[in-house]
């Protein structure tokens, strides 16, 4: 696996202006990021493909974060 892929993904999101958009969506729905990710996983047909991708990315980062505690 390539090194620094998270940093590259973050820079890509920053240049597109989407950095923090999933968190913003979760706050608007009065949910945590994890709760929104779980809701999207349960009902993917209700959401756009870009939202599903953001949800998957958030879940990946959550899994990586568990190992660093």
PyMOL commands that set and color helices and strands:
alter all, ss='L'
color gray80, all
select helices_A, chain A and resi 5-16+21-28+33-42+44-46+49-66
alter helices_A, ss='H'
color red, helices_A
deselect
rebuild
show_as cartoon
